[in-house]
């Protein structure tokens, strides 16, 4: 039987294997030693962060400014109307903007906005303008036929009859 000659690795192979071992050991060492606490503040730019990895805990909300064109804040409007019994005495208690008004006439309270609300969604509910418990009943809305900037609100008692009452109105525009 013939013995196969033992082959010794070439010097280049020895160097290559040694380099591979050193590289793998260095990566393993770095993976164990480097964590979030080892990173110096403000050394990683926002573009280097993985998307959707930051939470409110990591963000200093005091440094955030107002979002100038946020759809929710610029397209949602509301009004709270105080409407005691009697004709023509409905008054705006508070609203989301300074150019919103409320007037009573023709069995409804007309809430006017400084823009066209005819394509917006609107809803009203009976509720007191203050802190007292509201009376039972409901409120109905419809866009004003004579003014595209206005919503008419009819308040009803629990039987469906007309009844002056306080209400809250919200208008959401596209």
N, C-alpha and C positions, 0 to 999 in steps of 0.2 A: 504494500500500500504506500501510496505516495502521500507525503505530507504537504498540505498546501502551505505555501510560504506565508508567513504573517506579514501583513501590510501595515506599515506605519503611516499615520496621517502626515500629510505634507505640512510644512511650516505654515503655509497660507491657510490651511483648514484649521489648524490649532488657533491661529490668530482670529479667524472668523467666528469660531465657536466661543472663544473667550470674549469677544466683543458682544456677541448675542447674549451671553450670560450677564455681562455687566449692564447692558441696556435693559434687560428684563428686571434685573435686581434694582436698578435705579428707578424705574417706573413704579415698581411695587413699593419701594421706600417712599417715593413722593406721594403716592396714593394714600399711604398711612399717615404721613406727616402733615400734609397740606389740607386745611379745612377752612371754613368761612372765617374763623377767628384769626387765621394767619394772614389774611388779605388786608393790606393797608387801605384805609378809607380813601375813596375817590381815586383809586388807581385803575378801576375797570369802568370803561365808558358804557353808556346805556345801549349802544349798538352791539356790544359783546354779550349782553345778557340773553338768556333763552326766553322766548316769548311766554307770557302768562306764568312767570315764576315769582313775581313780586306780589306781596299782599299789603294790606293796610298797615301791618306791623312794620314793614320796612320803609314805608313812604311817610315822609314828614308832611302831613296834610296842611300844616300851618304855612308851608311854602308854596302850596298850590294856589293859583289865582282862580278867578271866576271864568267859567267856560263861556265865551261871548256868544256863541250861536248854538247852544244846546237846544235840541228840538223840544224837549219837555218843558224847559223853563221859558222859552220864548213863544210857545204855541199853546199853552194851557192857561186859561183865565178863569177867574171865579169872582163871585159877588155874594155877599150876605145882605139880605134886605129885611128891614124891620117894617112890617105892614100891619099896624093895629087896625081894629075895626073902624070903619068910616071911609068916606070918599076922599081921594086925592092926598092921603097923608103917608104914603109909602116913602121910605127914605133908605138910602144906601147906608148900611152900618159899617161895612168895610169891603175892600175889593183888592184884587191883585194889581191894579194899576190906577193912576190918578185920573185918567180920562174915561172912566166908567161911571155911568149915571143910571138912576132908576126913577121912573115916573109912573104914576098910577092913573088909569083912565079906561073907560069902556069895559070894566069888569076884569082887567088884567093889569099886571105891573110890567112895564116895558123896561128892560135893562139894555142900555145902549153901550156899544163898544166903539173904539176909535178906528175900526176897520170892518170889512165885510165878514160876517159870520154865517152867511147863508149856506156855505159848504162845510160847516163845522158840525161836530157832534155836540149835543148839549143834553144835560140832565139836571133836574131840580128836585129837591126834596124838602118837605116841611121840616123846619127846625127853627128854634128860637135864635134870634140875633144875639141874645145874652146867654145866661147860664141856667135859666129856668127850664123845666121839662117841657118839651113841645107837646102840643095838643095833637090828637089823632087826626088823620086826614092825609092828603097827598097833594102833589103839585104836578101840573102838566105844562109842557113847553112847546112852543112852535116858533119858527122864524117869522118875524114880522112881515106881513104882506106889503107894507108901505115903506119899510126901512131895512135894507139888507144888513145894516150894522146892528140890528136889535133882535133880541129874543123876548117874546111875550111869555109871561108865566101866569097861569091861572091856578090859584090855590082852592082846594075843595075840602069840605068836611068829610067824615068817614062815610056818609051816605051819598056823596057825590055832588052835593049842592055847593054853590059858590060861597066862599067864606074867606074874608081877609085874614091872612096869617103870614108870619115870618117864614122865610125860606132861604136855602142856599142853592146857588146855581153854579155849575161848572161847564165850561165850554172848551173843547179840545179841537184844534184846527190842524189840518194836514200841513 
